Amino acid sequence: QQQVKQSPQSLIVQKGGISIINCAYENTAFDYFPWYQQFPGKGPALLIAIRPDVSEKKEGRFTISFNKSAKQFSLHIMDSQPGDSATYFCAAETSGSRLTFGEGTQLTVNP
Amino acid sequence: EAGVVQSPRYKIIEKKQPVAFWCNPISGHNTLYWYLQNLGQGPELLIRYENEEAVDDSQLPKDRFSAERLKGVDSTLKIQPAELGDSAVYLCASSFYTDTQYFGPGTRLTVL
């Protein structure tokens, strides 16, 4: 029940396109859903996060869509750039508990 | 502001040898985490400290892994003896209580 399932495993997008990564969870006690971006040789870095009281959060080119009834959330990267090429992890947490990560999506944005 | 510092960045050892990783968290962060990241997978929590106290170590294989956080600042994670399956990246993260976690660059361990 602690799992967070992420798809796709890898994604190739053309520059200027939209990248979409999906995650699903089972534990309804999760109340914080962050997305992390990880470049090779670096640790994950927080990109954007959402709490279940809103259905969407946008920061620049990055948007989280959250569907509480379906227990799903997704990351949309608008106008994808080659510099966005990285591995993206969704995660979920209940207050004061551990952060549970998805399996990761390797995004490649072709110039 | 300096980020989370980890050393060494890379370590290659023979199986059955001991190994230790060091982490210096962001100044003022009272919570420190050690994660294991296998290739192509998300990080998995090994242990979480609040100040000097280990508040979640349920996923730490205590037969061979140990950790300490003396004085509630720096932390050391040790493996003794190392096994082939321990080859992975060991990440340290810190946060102010349960706020955003900031990760260090990790230590890539290779066990031969």
Backbone of each chain as ProteinMPNN parsed JSONL, in Angstrom:
{"seq_chain_A": "QQQVKQSPQSLIVQKGGISIINCAYENTAFDYFPWYQQFPGKGPALLIAIRPDVSEKKEGRFTISFNKSAKQFSLHIMDSQPGDSATYFCAAETSGSRLTFGEGTQLTVNP", "coords_chain_A": {"N_chain_A": [[0.816, -1.209, 0.0], [2.167, 1.091, 0.224], [3.277, 1.732, -2.156], [4.236, 3.68, -5.015], [3.399, 4.028, -8.235], [4.915, 4.582, -11.341], [4.872, 5.908, -14.64], [5.694, 6.759, -18.089], [8.527, 4.462, -18.261], [10.599, 5.436, -19.773], [10.949, 8.314, -21.902], [10.762, 10.049, -24.888], [10.947, 13.153, -26.34], [10.314, 15.774, -28.654], [12.013, 18.912, -28.964], [10.23, 21.655, -27.699], [7.889, 20.3, -27.463], [5.323, 18.619, -25.461], [5.879, 17.077, -22.404], [4.732, 14.315, -20.603], [4.254, 12.741, -17.58], [3.168, 10.1, -15.582], [1.726, 9.134, -12.424], [0.574, 6.818, -9.938], [-1.092, 6.006, -6.908], [-1.751, 4.102, -3.886], [-2.185, 4.418, -1.164], [-4.352, 6.192, 0.696], [-3.778, 7.921, 2.69], [-1.641, 9.461, 2.027], [-0.462, 12.766, 1.753], [1.045, 14.636, 0.518], [2.655, 15.427, -2.432], [5.358, 15.38, -4.185], [7.477, 16.222, -6.993], [10.577, 15.173, -8.231], [13.639, 16.079, -9.804], [16.367, 14.65, -11.416], [19.669, 14.862, -12.376], [22.38, 13.225, -14.132], [24.806, 11.935, -11.92], [24.118, 13.623, -9.897], [22.194, 14.491, -6.939], [18.652, 13.962, -6.346], [16.469, 16.739, -6.967], [14.051, 18.929, -5.691], [11.304, 19.725, -7.714], [8.62, 20.547, -8.13], [5.629, 20.593, -6.163], [2.576, 19.243, -4.743], [-0.42, 19.433, -2.803], [-3.262, 17.474, -1.754], [-5.522, 19.099, -1.674], [-5.874, 20.723, -3.81], [-6.369, 20.718, -7.382], [-4.632, 21.258, -9.354], [-1.384, 22.551, -10.009], [0.781, 25.074, -11.023], [3.99, 25.966, -12.101], [5.862, 27.998, -13.803], [6.971, 26.365, -16.638], [6.178, 23.945, -15.753], [3.675, 21.754, -14.611], [1.559, 20.273, -12.228], [-0.978, 17.915, -12.278], [-3.673, 16.761, -10.397], [-5.619, 14.058, -9.386], [-7.713, 13.211, -7.116], [-9.775, 11.331, -6.633], [-9.216, 9.295, -8.415], [-6.776, 8.613, -7.535], [-4.397, 9.47, -8.722], [-1.675, 11.286, -10.183], [0.009, 13.701, -12.195], [2.802, 14.932, -14.094], [3.34, 17.655, -16.142], [5.325, 18.921, -18.648], [5.671, 21.74, -20.296], [6.556, 23.073, -23.548], [9.037, 21.646, -23.86], [12.546, 21.421, -23.287], [15.95, 20.759, -24.364], [17.59, 20.911, -22.11], [15.947, 19.973, -20.153], [16.243, 17.323, -20.117], [16.536, 14.566, -18.183], [16.183, 12.477, -15.244], [13.055, 11.888, -13.86], [11.282, 11.782, -10.856], [8.335, 10.851, -9.256], [6.786, 11.234, -6.058], [5.462, 10.41, -2.807], [4.011, 11.22, 0.346], [3.087, 10.89, 3.77], [2.28, 13.042, 6.479], [5.087, 13.554, 8.434], [6.087, 11.061, 7.877], [7.893, 8.608, 5.903], [9.233, 9.456, 2.653], [7.996, 8.167, -0.261], [9.162, 6.978, -3.241], [8.518, 6.93, -6.801], [9.36, 4.777, -9.615], [10.819, 6.176, -11.452], [11.329, 8.193, -14.415], [13.001, 8.373, -17.382], [13.693, 11.113, -19.151], [14.195, 12.302, -22.385], [14.901, 15.008, -24.337], [14.883, 15.873, -27.549], [16.846, 17.982, -29.662]], "CA_chain_A": [[0.0, 0.0, 0.0], [3.047, 2.23, 0.238], [3.888, 1.912, -3.449], [3.864, 4.7, -5.973], [3.741, 3.473, -9.55], [5.213, 5.673, -12.275], [5.012, 5.545, -16.057], [6.442, 5.617, -18.619], [9.89, 4.295, -17.751], [11.403, 6.371, -20.542], [10.137, 9.194, -22.734], [11.524, 10.87, -25.823], [10.099, 14.242, -26.805], [11.0, 16.781, -29.452], [12.07, 20.269, -28.4], [8.998, 22.405, -27.855], [6.745, 19.428, -27.216], [4.841, 18.453, -24.087], [6.248, 15.816, -21.742], [3.736, 13.947, -19.589], [4.648, 11.591, -16.76], [2.033, 9.76, -14.735], [1.931, 8.344, -11.216], [-0.61, 6.35, -9.239], [-0.78, 5.555, -5.549], [-2.811, 3.347, -3.227], [-2.397, 4.849, 0.219], [-5.134, 7.433, 0.731], [-3.243, 8.788, 3.739], [-0.636, 10.36, 1.45], [-0.988, 14.129, 1.694], [2.044, 15.524, -0.086], [3.072, 14.749, -3.667], [6.394, 16.154, -4.873], [8.214, 15.685, -8.142], [11.987, 15.469, -8.159], [14.402, 16.014, -11.059], [17.724, 14.197, -11.12], [20.636, 14.802, -13.464], [23.415, 12.213, -13.865], [25.839, 12.309, -10.969], [23.581, 14.575, -8.911], [21.08, 14.003, -6.162], [17.358, 14.501, -6.776], [16.155, 18.099, -6.534], [12.611, 19.206, -5.757], [10.895, 20.494, -8.887], [7.303, 21.106, -7.854], [4.89, 19.696, -5.271], [1.161, 19.575, -4.606], [-1.18, 18.77, -1.748], [-4.506, 16.988, -2.364], [-6.66, 20.009, -1.6], [-5.995, 21.412, -5.094], [-6.327, 19.768, -8.495], [-3.58, 21.617, -10.296], [-0.421, 23.564, -9.583], [1.644, 25.418, -12.147], [5.153, 26.801, -11.831], [6.557, 28.152, -15.066], [6.586, 25.381, -17.649], [5.865, 22.689, -15.067], [2.337, 21.7, -14.023], [1.084, 19.008, -11.652], [-2.414, 17.677, -12.25], [-3.93, 15.802, -9.325], [-6.971, 13.497, -9.392], [-7.806, 12.53, -5.822], [-10.677, 10.18, -6.696], [-8.531, 8.239, -9.164], [-5.487, 8.415, -6.878], [-3.386, 9.634, -9.754], [-1.175, 12.638, -10.414], [0.893, 13.711, -13.343], [3.666, 16.091, -14.346], [3.348, 18.106, -17.527], [6.379, 19.885, -18.95], [5.334, 22.437, -21.539], [7.695, 23.625, -24.293], [10.18, 20.896, -23.365], [13.847, 21.856, -23.773], [17.012, 19.753, -24.162], [18.061, 21.011, -20.719], [15.029, 19.246, -19.276], [16.604, 15.905, -20.185], [16.896, 14.154, -16.828], [15.27, 11.478, -14.709], [12.039, 12.507, -13.022], [10.668, 10.887, -9.884], [7.236, 11.291, -8.425], [6.896, 10.722, -4.695], [4.298, 10.669, -1.966], [4.373, 11.203, 1.766], [2.144, 11.341, 4.796], [2.957, 13.949, 7.4], [5.985, 12.947, 9.396], [6.505, 9.709, 7.51], [8.899, 8.558, 4.861], [8.922, 9.801, 1.279], [8.005, 6.985, -1.121], [9.429, 7.404, -4.609], [8.231, 6.083, -7.936], [10.525, 4.106, -10.2], [11.565, 7.127, -12.262], [11.141, 8.303, -15.863], [14.138, 9.017, -18.026], [13.207, 11.991, -20.215], [15.147, 12.815, -23.358], [14.323, 16.008, -25.224], [15.75, 16.017, -28.726], [16.876, 19.362, -30.185]], "C_chain_A": [[0.857, 1.269, 0.0], [3.61, 2.549, -1.131], [3.353, 3.121, -4.186], [4.331, 4.192, -7.329], [3.821, 4.586, -10.581], [5.347, 5.141, -13.692], [5.057, 6.8, -16.919], [7.827, 5.526, -17.985], [10.844, 5.229, -18.478], [10.501, 7.111, -21.514], [11.054, 10.025, -23.603], [10.569, 11.886, -26.439], [10.943, 15.191, -27.661], [10.98, 18.128, -28.736], [10.783, 21.027, -28.722], [7.748, 21.596, -27.589], [6.361, 19.384, -25.75], [5.256, 17.076, -23.576], [5.232, 15.546, -20.646], [4.177, 12.66, -18.901], [3.541, 11.358, -15.742], [2.436, 8.938, -13.521], [0.606, 7.98, -10.575], [-0.207, 5.828, -7.861], [-1.972, 4.836, -4.963], [-3.184, 3.925, -1.865], [-3.111, 6.193, 0.272], [-4.678, 8.376, 1.84], [-2.143, 9.711, 3.222], [-1.244, 11.765, 1.336], [-0.001, 15.14, 1.118], [2.653, 14.774, -1.251], [4.083, 15.623, -4.4], [6.917, 15.435, -6.112], [9.668, 16.131, -7.997], [12.616, 15.277, -9.538], [15.823, 15.611, -10.701], [18.549, 14.132, -12.383], [21.708, 13.778, -13.111], [24.476, 12.74, -12.908], [25.393, 13.293, -9.904], [22.498, 13.894, -8.085], [19.771, 14.575, -6.693], [17.143, 15.901, -6.207], [14.666, 18.335, -6.706], [12.289, 20.134, -6.915], [9.603, 21.252, -8.597], [6.554, 20.106, -6.983], [3.454, 20.164, -5.131], [0.591, 18.845, -3.402], [-2.566, 18.469, -2.301], [-5.696, 17.927, -2.272], [-6.821, 20.854, -2.87], [-5.833, 20.393, -6.221], [-5.209, 20.08, -9.48], [-2.668, 22.671, -9.681], [0.548, 23.798, -10.719], [2.782, 26.307, -11.669], [5.972, 26.855, -13.121], [6.061, 27.148, -16.094], [6.132, 24.057, -17.054], [4.502, 22.769, -14.376], [2.106, 20.303, -13.447], [-0.432, 19.005, -11.754], [-2.679, 16.559, -11.258], [-5.383, 15.365, -9.365], [-7.126, 12.635, -8.148], [-8.671, 11.27, -5.902], [-10.03, 8.999, -7.415], [-7.207, 7.854, -8.524], [-4.358, 8.434, -7.9], [-2.919, 11.087, -9.8], [-0.142, 12.586, -11.523], [1.676, 15.016, -13.417], [3.614, 16.397, -15.834], [4.462, 19.132, -17.678], [6.056, 20.481, -20.311], [6.611, 22.95, -22.194], [8.993, 22.961, -23.832], [11.472, 21.321, -24.069], [14.895, 20.766, -23.551], [17.563, 19.76, -22.738], [17.151, 20.342, -19.723], [15.345, 17.752, -19.245], [17.193, 15.485, -18.846], [15.99, 12.981, -16.45], [14.324, 12.164, -13.73], [11.407, 11.444, -12.132], [9.454, 11.564, -9.266], [7.434, 10.674, -7.045], [5.628, 11.067, -3.941], [4.687, 10.482, -0.516], [3.141, 11.505, 2.609], [2.937, 12.138, 5.823], [3.817, 13.186, 8.391], [6.467, 11.559, 9.046], [7.511, 9.77, 6.378], [8.329, 8.954, 3.507], [9.046, 8.539, 0.443], [8.117, 7.428, -2.565], [8.886, 6.404, -5.618], [9.519, 5.558, -8.54], [11.36, 5.039, -11.093], [11.226, 7.052, -13.744], [12.334, 9.034, -16.444], [13.629, 9.801, -19.236], [14.367, 12.453, -21.095], [14.409, 13.785, -24.261], [15.304, 16.238, -26.365], [15.698, 17.428, -29.292], [16.23, 19.489, -31.562]], "O_chain_A": [[0.35, 2.374, -0.196], [4.344, 3.526, -1.281], [2.205, 3.532, -4.019], [5.521, 3.956, -7.537], [2.924, 5.423, -10.686], [5.874, 4.05, -13.909], [4.506, 7.825, -16.518], [8.239, 6.425, -17.253], [11.784, 5.753, -17.882], [9.44, 6.621, -21.902], [12.008, 10.632, -23.116], [9.526, 11.529, -26.986], [12.134, 15.378, -27.413], [10.046, 18.438, -27.997], [10.315, 21.036, -29.861], [6.655, 22.155, -27.5], [6.988, 20.026, -24.907], [5.019, 16.055, -24.221], [4.907, 16.432, -19.856], [4.435, 11.641, -19.542], [3.042, 12.296, -15.12], [3.374, 8.143, -13.582], [-0.365, 8.733, -10.656], [0.882, 5.281, -7.683], [-3.083, 4.945, -5.481], [-4.35, 3.919, -1.47], [-2.528, 7.221, -0.072], [-5.145, 9.512, 1.917], [-1.754, 10.65, 3.915], [-2.378, 11.933, 0.888], [-0.2, 16.35, 1.224], [3.11, 13.64, -1.106], [3.697, 16.513, -5.157], [6.81, 14.216, -6.247], [9.957, 17.287, -7.689], [12.188, 14.434, -10.326], [16.417, 16.174, -9.78], [18.193, 13.445, -13.341], [21.929, 13.49, -11.935], [24.979, 13.851, -13.071], [26.204, 13.747, -9.096], [21.956, 12.86, -8.476], [19.783, 15.571, -7.417], [17.583, 16.205, -5.098], [14.087, 17.987, -7.735], [12.91, 21.184, -7.083], [9.523, 22.463, -8.804], [6.812, 18.905, -7.054], [3.144, 21.331, -5.368], [1.064, 17.771, -3.031], [-3.009, 19.143, -3.23], [-6.781, 17.588, -2.746], [-7.785, 21.61, -2.997], [-5.232, 19.336, -6.032], [-4.881, 19.26, -10.337], [-3.107, 23.552, -8.943], [1.074, 22.854, -11.309], [2.571, 27.27, -10.932], [6.67, 25.907, -13.482], [4.867, 27.089, -16.385], [5.743, 23.148, -17.786], [4.212, 23.723, -13.654], [2.412, 19.293, -14.08], [-1.093, 19.969, -11.367], [-1.998, 15.533, -11.269], [-6.285, 16.203, -9.377], [-6.721, 11.473, -8.13], [-8.332, 10.25, -5.301], [-10.268, 7.843, -7.064], [-6.584, 6.873, -8.93], [-3.499, 7.553, -7.938], [-3.681, 12.003, -9.491], [0.496, 11.559, -11.756], [1.271, 16.047, -12.88], [3.816, 15.52, -16.673], [4.53, 20.1, -16.92], [6.156, 19.812, -21.34], [7.607, 23.227, -21.524], [9.942, 23.649, -23.456], [11.491, 21.55, -25.278], [14.747, 19.939, -22.652], [17.959, 18.715, -22.222], [17.528, 20.156, -18.566], [14.781, 17.008, -18.442], [18.233, 15.996, -18.43], [15.144, 12.554, -17.235], [14.757, 12.933, -12.873], [11.048, 10.358, -12.588], [9.531, 12.705, -8.809], [8.171, 9.7, -6.894], [4.831, 11.9, -4.371], [5.574, 9.693, -0.189], [2.269, 12.276, 2.209], [4.135, 11.917, 6.002], [3.344, 12.292, 9.093], [7.181, 10.936, 9.831], [7.926, 10.848, 5.952], [7.135, 8.814, 3.241], [10.1, 7.905, 0.44], [7.267, 8.168, -3.061], [8.799, 5.206, -5.349], [10.616, 5.844, -8.06], [12.492, 4.707, -11.445], [10.881, 5.991, -14.264], [12.642, 10.161, -16.057], [13.187, 9.215, -20.224], [15.387, 12.934, -20.601], [13.406, 13.428, -24.88], [16.412, 16.735, -26.162], [14.62, 18.013, -29.393], [16.183, 20.584, -32.122]]}, "seq_chain_B": "EAGVVQSPRYKIIEKKQPVAFWCNPISGHNTLYWYLQNLGQGPELLIRYENEEAVDDSQLPKDRFSAERLKGVDSTLKIQPAELGDSAVYLCASSFYTDTQYFGPGTRLTVL", "coords_chain_B": {"N_chain_B": [[24.408, 29.664, -0.194], [25.646, 26.686, 1.168], [25.135, 23.393, -0.04], [24.003, 20.033, 0.741], [26.672, 18.079, 1.752], [28.607, 15.392, 0.69], [30.869, 12.696, 1.19], [33.063, 9.925, 0.478], [32.833, 10.722, -3.084], [32.952, 8.61, -4.807], [33.49, 5.116, -4.383], [35.339, 2.198, -4.376], [35.43, -1.11, -3.465], [36.529, -4.296, -2.192], [34.49, -7.198, -1.771], [33.278, -8.046, 1.456], [34.842, -6.225, 2.759], [34.968, -3.34, 4.957], [33.145, -0.2, 4.769], [32.667, 3.329, 4.778], [30.516, 6.16, 4.78], [30.2, 9.669, 4.614], [28.311, 12.494, 5.714], [27.428, 15.893, 5.551], [24.993, 17.97, 6.591], [22.759, 20.606, 5.392], [23.236, 23.726, 6.917], [21.533, 24.259, 9.937], [19.501, 22.511, 9.428], [17.606, 20.118, 10.996], [16.792, 17.56, 10.521], [17.891, 14.553, 9.124], [18.568, 12.33, 6.469], [19.296, 9.103, 5.198], [19.513, 7.539, 2.118], [19.134, 4.783, -0.15], [19.946, 4.227, -3.481], [19.309, 2.286, -6.095], [20.446, 1.39, -9.393], [18.576, 2.882, -11.912], [16.307, 3.119, -10.373], [14.076, 4.574, -7.889], [15.009, 6.524, -4.971], [15.37, 4.872, -1.794], [14.422, 4.961, 1.541], [16.75, 4.558, 4.14], [17.378, 5.335, 6.783], [16.22, 7.744, 9.123], [17.0, 10.681, 10.84], [16.141, 12.732, 13.561], [17.549, 15.409, 14.804], [19.805, 14.06, 17.088], [18.557, 11.636, 17.251], [17.579, 8.528, 15.932], [14.759, 8.185, 14.21], [13.4, 6.689, 12.396], [14.345, 3.754, 11.426], [13.644, 1.44, 10.289], [14.038, 0.267, 7.81], [16.718, -0.212, 7.618], [19.292, -2.473, 7.172], [20.259, -4.053, 9.792], [22.091, -5.958, 10.431], [24.41, -5.577, 9.027], [24.645, -2.919, 8.426], [25.206, 0.294, 9.832], [24.608, 3.402, 11.488], [25.332, 6.743, 12.495], [24.805, 9.84, 14.192], [26.345, 12.022, 15.565], [26.163, 14.657, 17.884], [24.133, 15.767, 16.466], [24.58, 16.819, 13.914], [26.716, 16.265, 11.567], [26.774, 13.093, 9.84], [27.434, 9.572, 9.723], [27.417, 6.727, 7.7], [27.781, 3.29, 7.798], [28.961, 0.246, 6.392], [29.475, -3.081, 7.076], [30.229, -6.409, 6.937], [30.793, -5.461, 3.483], [28.69, -6.462, 0.748], [28.246, -7.884, -2.544], [25.764, -7.103, -3.521], [25.395, -4.649, -2.378], [26.266, -2.655, -3.956], [25.588, 0.474, -5.154], [24.087, 3.774, -5.198], [24.514, 5.897, -2.505], [22.602, 8.131, -0.898], [22.449, 11.201, 0.846], [20.243, 13.296, 2.605], [18.784, 16.364, 3.786], [16.604, 18.25, 5.945], [14.527, 20.922, 7.231], [12.918, 20.121, 9.933], [10.033, 18.544, 8.795], [10.009, 19.706, 6.348], [10.858, 20.557, 2.908], [13.019, 18.184, 1.434], [16.454, 18.233, 0.88], [18.837, 17.01, -1.267], [22.078, 15.498, -1.25], [24.924, 14.937, -3.501], [25.483, 12.261, -3.501], [27.112, 9.059, -2.872], [28.76, 6.88, -4.878], [28.917, 3.527, -4.667], [30.885, 0.743, -5.408], [31.078, -2.665, -5.22], [33.34, -5.195, -5.447]], "CA_chain_B": [[24.281, 28.684, 0.888], [26.179, 25.394, 0.78], [24.17, 22.303, -0.022], [24.396, 18.837, 1.477], [27.986, 17.627, 1.304], [28.855, 13.975, 0.93], [32.16, 12.164, 0.754], [33.619, 10.269, -0.825], [31.865, 10.665, -4.172], [33.041, 7.273, -5.38], [34.243, 4.183, -3.56], [35.4, 0.835, -4.902], [36.003, -1.99, -2.439], [36.332, -5.733, -2.339], [33.439, -7.716, -0.881], [33.641, -8.366, 2.831], [35.539, -5.094, 3.369], [34.098, -2.295, 5.509], [33.133, 1.08, 4.061], [31.924, 4.355, 5.513], [30.144, 7.356, 4.028], [30.027, 10.82, 5.51], [27.362, 13.502, 5.238], [27.283, 17.143, 6.284], [23.733, 18.529, 6.101], [22.631, 22.056, 5.289], [23.253, 24.344, 8.231], [20.219, 24.542, 10.504], [18.563, 21.41, 9.187], [17.671, 19.176, 12.108], [16.436, 16.205, 10.073], [18.867, 14.006, 8.168], [18.108, 11.066, 5.885], [20.151, 8.305, 4.311], [18.755, 6.768, 1.134], [19.81, 3.881, -1.073], [19.371, 4.321, -4.823], [19.817, 1.322, -7.066], [20.446, 1.882, -10.768], [17.28, 2.875, -12.578], [15.21, 3.102, -9.415], [13.967, 5.718, -6.996], [15.659, 6.357, -3.664], [14.64, 4.18, -0.721], [14.917, 5.428, 2.827], [17.403, 3.629, 5.055], [17.264, 5.804, 8.149], [15.939, 9.168, 9.283], [17.354, 11.242, 12.148], [15.724, 14.054, 14.017], [18.688, 15.73, 15.676], [20.665, 12.878, 17.26], [17.751, 10.439, 17.412], [17.105, 7.801, 14.764], [13.318, 8.047, 14.412], [12.888, 5.682, 11.463], [15.44, 2.918, 10.903], [13.048, 0.131, 10.042], [14.539, -0.297, 6.544], [18.171, -0.348, 7.697], [19.707, -3.864, 7.476], [21.108, -3.812, 10.959], [23.149, -6.959, 10.599], [25.657, -5.109, 8.41], [24.637, -1.465, 8.286], [25.048, 1.089, 11.04], [24.686, 4.842, 11.236], [25.37, 7.577, 13.687], [24.736, 11.284, 13.967], [26.818, 12.606, 16.801], [25.954, 16.097, 18.055], [23.001, 16.204, 15.662], [24.953, 17.543, 12.697], [27.23, 15.321, 10.584], [26.367, 11.696, 10.015], [28.215, 8.55, 9.046], [26.75, 5.453, 7.415], [28.814, 2.275, 7.649], [28.594, -1.117, 5.987], [30.53, -4.018, 7.445], [31.047, -6.358, 5.722], [30.053, -5.155, 2.259], [28.362, -7.557, -0.149], [28.121, -7.467, -3.939], [24.474, -6.455, -3.696], [25.377, -3.307, -1.787], [26.665, -1.688, -4.975], [24.477, 1.398, -5.358], [24.387, 5.146, -4.783], [24.007, 6.201, -1.17], [22.254, 9.545, -0.878], [22.109, 11.847, 2.104], [19.368, 14.449, 2.44], [18.459, 17.025, 5.043], [15.456, 19.147, 5.902], [14.157, 21.582, 8.478], [11.805, 19.288, 10.359], [9.541, 17.733, 7.679], [9.936, 20.513, 5.127], [11.489, 20.019, 1.703], [14.284, 17.474, 1.586], [17.517, 18.609, -0.059], [19.723, 15.87, -1.415], [23.464, 15.633, -1.659], [25.215, 14.314, -4.794], [25.55, 10.812, -3.335], [28.353, 8.291, -2.973], [28.562, 5.673, -5.701], [29.69, 2.402, -4.137], [31.035, -0.461, -6.218], [31.653, -3.775, -4.461], [33.864, -6.188, -6.399]], "C_chain_B": [[24.774, 27.33, 0.385], [25.081, 24.351, 0.887], [24.644, 21.171, 0.868], [25.708, 18.319, 0.889], [28.158, 16.155, 1.656], [30.263, 13.61, 0.473], [32.306, 10.724, 1.244], [32.531, 10.267, -1.893], [31.817, 9.286, -4.811], [33.882, 6.402, -4.454], [34.164, 2.805, -4.197], [36.089, -0.026, -3.861], [35.776, -3.44, -2.828], [35.214, -6.162, -1.388], [34.067, -8.157, 0.434], [34.458, -7.261, 3.51], [34.535, -4.12, 3.987], [34.188, -1.025, 4.673], [32.288, 2.067, 4.867], [31.687, 5.555, 4.625], [29.857, 8.467, 5.029], [29.089, 11.844, 4.879], [27.373, 14.711, 6.157], [26.032, 17.838, 5.769], [23.801, 20.044, 5.96], [22.533, 22.637, 6.7], [21.836, 24.682, 8.707], [19.195, 23.449, 10.288], [18.704, 20.373, 10.293], [17.38, 17.733, 11.686], [17.398, 15.749, 8.976], [18.414, 12.617, 7.749], [19.262, 10.401, 5.131], [19.243, 7.459, 3.43], [19.696, 5.874, 0.345], [19.141, 4.043, -2.43], [20.061, 3.315, -5.734], [19.65, 1.887, -8.475], [19.055, 1.774, -11.374], [16.088, 2.846, -11.654], [15.185, 4.371, -8.572], [14.678, 5.45, -5.676], [14.747, 5.641, -2.667], [15.262, 4.577, 0.608], [15.553, 4.295, 3.619], [17.172, 4.044, 6.506], [16.995, 7.307, 8.145], [16.261, 9.58, 10.72], [16.604, 12.554, 12.364], [16.697, 14.436, 15.125], [19.544, 14.472, 15.852], [19.893, 11.563, 17.237], [17.343, 9.829, 16.083], [15.627, 7.506, 14.961], [12.669, 7.061, 13.452], [14.08, 4.926, 10.895], [14.933, 1.532, 10.546], [13.547, -0.541, 8.758], [16.047, -0.46, 6.526], [18.529, -1.796, 8.048], [20.726, -3.857, 8.604], [22.172, -4.865, 11.177], [24.475, -6.467, 10.027], [25.75, -3.591, 8.289], [24.511, -0.815, 9.665], [25.173, 2.56, 10.68], [24.759, 5.562, 12.561], [25.308, 9.038, 13.283], [25.07, 11.958, 15.285], [26.59, 14.112, 16.768], [24.872, 16.642, 17.124], [23.342, 16.978, 14.417], [25.395, 16.534, 11.641], [26.75, 13.902, 10.888], [27.29, 10.783, 9.224], [27.371, 7.3, 8.885], [27.847, 4.431, 7.13], [28.205, 0.949, 7.201], [29.769, -2.029, 6.332], [29.928, -5.392, 7.723], [30.184, -6.061, 4.492], [29.833, -6.416, 1.422], [28.19, -7.005, -1.566], [26.845, -6.671, -4.162], [24.366, -5.077, -3.088], [25.815, -2.24, -2.777], [25.464, -0.831, -5.349], [24.984, 2.808, -5.08], [23.73, 5.38, -3.43], [23.844, 7.723, -1.072], [21.983, 10.013, 0.545], [21.226, 13.045, 1.783], [19.143, 15.093, 3.799], [17.262, 17.938, 4.846], [15.304, 19.837, 7.249], [12.854, 20.937, 8.93], [11.316, 18.479, 9.164], [9.32, 18.558, 6.421], [10.692, 19.84, 3.986], [12.821, 19.353, 2.015], [15.246, 17.911, 0.484], [18.55, 17.491, -0.072], [21.151, 16.289, -1.745], [23.69, 14.881, -2.967], [25.336, 12.796, -4.706], [26.963, 10.264, -3.394], [28.047, 7.039, -3.778], [29.49, 4.596, -5.197], [29.688, 1.25, -5.128], [31.73, -1.511, -5.371], [32.053, -4.866, -5.445], [34.003, -7.559, -5.763]], "O_chain_B": [[24.375, 26.876, -0.687], [24.221, 24.407, 1.766], [25.577, 21.334, 1.655], [25.831, 18.145, -0.324], [27.886, 15.734, 2.781], [30.775, 14.152, -0.506], [31.755, 10.346, 2.277], [31.408, 9.844, -1.619], [30.773, 8.85, -5.296], [34.839, 6.861, -3.831], [33.083, 2.307, -4.515], [37.196, 0.284, -3.423], [34.943, -3.757, -3.678], [35.021, -5.561, -0.331], [35.222, -8.579, 0.494], [34.737, -7.348, 4.706], [33.375, -4.086, 3.577], [35.167, -0.799, 3.963], [31.33, 1.689, 5.541], [32.539, 5.926, 3.818], [29.348, 8.235, 6.125], [29.08, 12.03, 3.662], [27.332, 14.579, 7.38], [26.006, 18.261, 4.613], [24.778, 20.677, 6.361], [21.833, 22.102, 7.559], [21.052, 25.3, 7.988], [18.13, 23.464, 10.905], [19.782, 19.817, 10.503], [17.69, 16.795, 12.421], [17.673, 16.483, 8.026], [17.938, 11.829, 8.567], [20.088, 11.071, 4.512], [18.342, 6.768, 3.905], [20.883, 6.163, 0.193], [17.915, 4.004, -2.529], [21.228, 3.469, -6.093], [18.811, 2.756, -8.71], [18.436, 0.711, -11.353], [14.97, 2.577, -12.093], [16.148, 5.137, -8.547], [14.919, 4.3, -5.308], [13.525, 5.789, -2.697], [16.481, 4.534, 0.774], [14.979, 3.214, 3.754], [16.818, 3.221, 7.35], [17.477, 8.04, 7.281], [15.854, 8.925, 11.68], [16.463, 13.368, 11.451], [16.678, 13.876, 16.221], [19.966, 13.878, 14.86], [20.497, 10.491, 17.208], [16.823, 10.522, 15.209], [15.271, 6.667, 15.789], [11.53, 6.643, 13.658], [14.748, 5.411, 9.982], [15.699, 0.569, 10.507], [13.489, -1.764, 8.63], [16.604, -0.822, 5.49], [18.122, -2.297, 9.096], [21.921, -3.674, 8.372], [23.059, -4.692, 12.012], [25.541, -6.884, 10.479], [26.835, -3.051, 8.071], [23.804, -1.312, 10.541], [25.783, 2.908, 9.669], [24.315, 5.067, 13.597], [25.705, 9.418, 12.182], [24.187, 12.405, 16.018], [26.8, 14.759, 15.742], [24.714, 17.857, 17.009], [22.505, 17.719, 13.9], [24.566, 16.003, 10.901], [26.379, 13.567, 12.013], [27.849, 11.169, 8.197], [26.693, 6.868, 9.817], [28.737, 4.678, 6.317], [27.09, 0.591, 7.582], [30.906, -1.779, 5.932], [29.167, -5.526, 8.681], [28.993, -6.372, 4.469], [30.675, -7.313, 1.391], [28.009, -5.803, -1.755], [26.839, -5.686, -4.9], [23.352, -4.401, -3.262], [25.746, -1.048, -2.475], [24.444, -1.346, -5.807], [26.157, 3.01, -4.767], [22.547, 5.097, -3.237], [24.811, 8.481, -1.152], [21.365, 9.305, 1.34], [21.45, 13.733, 0.787], [19.294, 14.446, 4.836], [16.948, 18.345, 3.728], [15.862, 19.411, 8.259], [11.799, 21.197, 8.351], [12.121, 17.774, 8.556], [8.551, 18.175, 5.539], [11.112, 18.688, 4.1], [13.642, 19.887, 2.761], [14.887, 17.951, -0.692], [19.066, 17.084, 0.969], [21.391, 17.291, -2.42], [22.767, 14.257, -3.491], [25.295, 12.114, -5.731], [27.884, 10.911, -3.895], [27.186, 6.241, -3.409], [30.711, 4.728, -5.284], [28.641, 0.834, -5.622], [32.83, -1.287, -4.865], [31.218, -5.394, -6.18], [34.428, -8.506, -6.425]]}, "name": "protein", "num_of_chains": 2, "seq": "QQQVKQSPQSLIVQKGGISIINCAYENTAFDYFPWYQQFPGKGPALLIAIRPDVSEKKEGRFTISFNKSAKQFSLHIMDSQPGDSATYFCAAETSGSRLTFGEGTQLTVNPEAGVVQSPRYKIIEKKQPVAFWCNPISGHNTLYWYLQNLGQGPELLIRYENEEAVDDSQLPKDRFSAERLKGVDSTLKIQPAELGDSAVYLCASSFYTDTQYFGPGTRLTVL"}
